[in-house]
Amino acid sequence: MSSPEPILEMRAISKTFPGVKALNDVQLTIYPGEIHALMGENGAGKSTLMKVLSGAYQADPGGEIRIDGEPVVIDGPLAAKAYGIAIIYQELALAPNLTVAENIHLGMEIGRRGMIDRQAMAEGCGEILKRLGATFGPRTLVADLSIAERQLVEIARAVHAKSRILVMDEPTTALSSRETDRLFALVRQLRAEGLAIIYISHRMAEVYELSDRVSVLRDGTYVGTLGRDEIRPETIVRMMVGRDLSSFYKKDHVPGVRNAPVLEVRDVGDGTRVKDCSFTLHAGEVLGLAGLVGAGRTELARLVYGADTRTSGEIVVAGKPADIRRPQDAIDAGLVYLTEDRKAQGLFLDMTVAENLNLGVIGRDARAGVLNRGKGRWRAARAIKSLAIRVASPEVTVGSLSGGNQQKVLLSRLLETEPKVLILDEPTRGVDIGAKSEIYRIIDQLAKTGVGILVISSELPEIVGIADRVLVMREGEIAGEVGGETGYAITQENIIALATGVDRSLMAAE
Amino acid sequence: MSAAEEAALATHRRIMLQGLVRTVGMLPVLVILCILIHLLTIYVTGDGRFLTAQNLSIVAQQAAINTVLAAGMTFVILTGGIDLSVGSILAASAMVAVIASQDFGVFGVPAAMATGLFFGLLNGALIAFVRLPPFIVTLGSLTAVRGIARLLGNDTTVFNPELPFAFIGNGSLVIIPGILSIPWLAVIAVAVILASWFILRRTVLGVHIYAVGGNADAARLSGIKVWAVLLFVYAVSGLLAGLGGAMSAARLYAANGLQLGQSYELDAIAAVILGGTSFVGGIGSIWGTLIGALIIAVLSNGLILLGVSDIWQFIIKGLVIIGAVALDRFRLQGSART
């Protein structure tokens, strides 16, 4: 099936960000007329590699990209387009207020003397749309199309631009199974027309059904490529995980699996992204919540915290039914939430460390609404000491701190409220290795004092390392559980198996 | 002392200095402007007419109403909003003050403030509960309340030559007889600034105002009642516009729904921006606003003393506002985020 001459070769690609090596000596070879799946955990480097290919990032010197055997320099999106590379991202990049034809021609409108020629544009892409099996015309407004149809517009745009390498990033996330079938047929049609398709997906079944070859990345390095007859779920899982755990994760607390429940969540859902999730968190327990990006973990946490509106279910905190409608209700009940995006949703970057730290309790400490500044200073000093936050003074703005110290400031704001339940959403994202281990230590200490902790994390070694029990979400539902009394061991393989929907018989027992 | 400690101390000093620069803000501009105008009056008219006790008292009087409006505007802009309706609310409140004074005497003042508070709450409710953009809501009330102000006096000027609270507008608080007295208008303005400072810097509500302006999403997630904060700031802005209406009525013994307070909102916004408050919210201080209002008043007064024509006054004022803010940006470059 594959012709001997590769259309794309990426060799020795490395990409360094300040403090992080996102890609290290990665290679990828793609032939025309093949569907090549690119797999790896969240953060393995798939997106970074594709951004290098699309010109959004520049690789470190030393790497090489060849197209049709010729070395090329892709220094921006325009260059990528000129070499026939098109990328369809998860969040589609269409202008909903324009028509299909206008979107397809975006950036290369047909016209004369600044006047746009809509007729010519519609004719130019009408034929492509027909060939791709579209049931809508070029003059339809994109806003009126479904997600699947919008995807088709993106594909039509790529075909119209004479792209020869098409990258699809998790294209089926938002599709129904019928739409998925139609997409697969289309992808196969494009393959038959000689396009090379790089297909990024987490779903084992899709990869198995669709791809000719699979390449796996892990921690920014290239693990290997499997040919058509070597593709097996367990092989891929092993390639994606395969590393040993260091003594990095300290577990000093006694797993509180049998303690009294501090949080009971029953049938909570929002009608769209989260469907009837139930679980129980016990005092002194560290409960992991794993799943792939988009599985609904953050959405579930936000529903429990009252940040978004829940349409079903009840929540019981420390034995008492809690009518949580907004964050304030959750805080009053003793439940707090650490957001995954501390800069956008957590911290007040222009305010001082002390102000940020005290924000949750200033109301409690105040007398008749007047700030108790002495108490505030005392709390700030105490938190800075106990969490080892490295700051020149509590009066510096939080925006000037490093990621790890920012995260500790946000965490101590929550801890000052003395919660019974702590939901931590990606607590170590964007944090250096030293601060990471300190945050693990803090989590362990809190569990020791009887706080129930729910940790959402995309880093499997982290979840495996710190959790007493792990819930795994898939497509808005709790797909299963490992550890505790389930009989299944807490291993990365078992978690990935649940998250991707592999047969349970492959899961290892305790 | 170790190198690390020294570095930490240096950072600490730099932060304190930045804080000072931010607080003092435009003060140097104000001082330079005063000296410059004084020197120019010497050059043009032969004697220094600007820096005299009498003239400074006039400047204080002229700055007072704008300072009060700008204080309210500071609350609003700190949350990332805007209140375009203060000039119209001032006009409506002044009408209420004069009309009410005809029957109820000094109760004209609380009546004016209640009027302002009412319109402010209306603005706030539309912004906090209906979630309309502040610019749109207050642009609407800029027009509608102007109409109401005209309606109140049947589109005429209302007078009260016996206005019982006229001393507010024209009298002075005598501190040392014959030597030092401060116009009541200025006393009110200073009191408003002090009260605003207390709320913004010493109360829970003040911290919440900065928090909402700095990051509304984070504020909501940390359990702050964002709606209450928004309602409060627009209510304060309305209340202070009402107070401004009473001050204005007291000064004139009269009010006119059509002319009074025209484009006052722009002077108030200019004072806040000159004071270094960020237009996107979260950063700023009430002291900056005071200095901003004084710059505008000094400039107006100085240009009149120098005999500059009305038309050129507008042009110069506009340019100075743009120039001063540009200077501020330039000065804070690298340290300030917008």
Contacts between the chains, C-beta under 8 A, distances in Angstrom:
chain1	res1	chain2	res2	distance
A	305	B	221	7.9
A	307	B	220	7.5
A	307	B	221	5.8
A	326	B	220	7.9
A	326	B	223	7.7
A	327	B	220	6.5
A	327	B	221	5.5
A	327	B	222	7.0
A	327	B	223	4.7
A	328	B	223	4.0
A	328	B	225	6.9
A	330	B	223	7.8
A	331	B	222	8.0
A	331	B	223	4.5
A	337	B	221	7.1
A	339	B	218	7.8
A	339	B	221	6.1
A	344	B	215	7.6
A	344	B	217	6.3
A	344	B	218	7.6
A	345	B	215	7.6
A	345	B	217	4.7
A	345	B	218	5.3
A	345	B	221	5.6
A	346	B	218	5.4
A	346	B	221	7.1
A	347	B	215	7.1
A	347	B	218	6.3
A	348	B	210	7.3
A	348	B	211	5.4
A	348	B	214	4.1
A	348	B	215	5.2
A	348	B	218	6.2
A	348	B	219	7.8
A	348	B	282	7.1
A	349	B	214	7.0
A	349	B	215	7.2
A	349	B	337	7.5
A	350	B	210	7.9
A	350	B	214	5.2
A	350	B	282	5.1
A	350	B	283	5.3
A	350	B	337	7.0
A	351	B	210	6.2
A	351	B	211	6.9
A	351	B	214	5.9
A	351	B	282	7.6
A	355	B	207	6.3
A	355	B	210	7.7
A	359	B	207	6.9
A	359	B	211	6.4
A	359	B	222	5.6
A	359	B	224	7.9
A	360	B	222	6.0
A	360	B	223	7.0
A	362	B	204	5.0
A	362	B	207	5.8
A	363	B	204	5.2
A	366	B	203	7.4
A	366	B	204	4.9
A	369	B	203	5.0
A	369	B	204	5.4
A	369	B	205	6.2
A	370	B	202	5.8
A	370	B	203	5.5
A	370	B	204	7.8
A	371	B	202	5.5
A	371	B	203	6.1
A	371	B	204	6.3
A	371	B	206	7.8
A	371	B	207	7.0
A	373	B	202	7.9
A	392	B	8	4.8
A	392	B	9	7.7
A	392	B	11	4.2
A	392	B	12	4.6
A	392	B	15	6.8
A	393	B	12	5.1
A	393	B	15	6.7
A	395	B	15	6.8
A	395	B	16	7.9
A	395	B	19	7.5
A	396	B	11	7.4
A	396	B	12	7.9
A	396	B	15	5.1
A	397	B	15	7.9
A	399	B	337	6.9
A	400	B	15	7.8
A	413	B	222	7.2
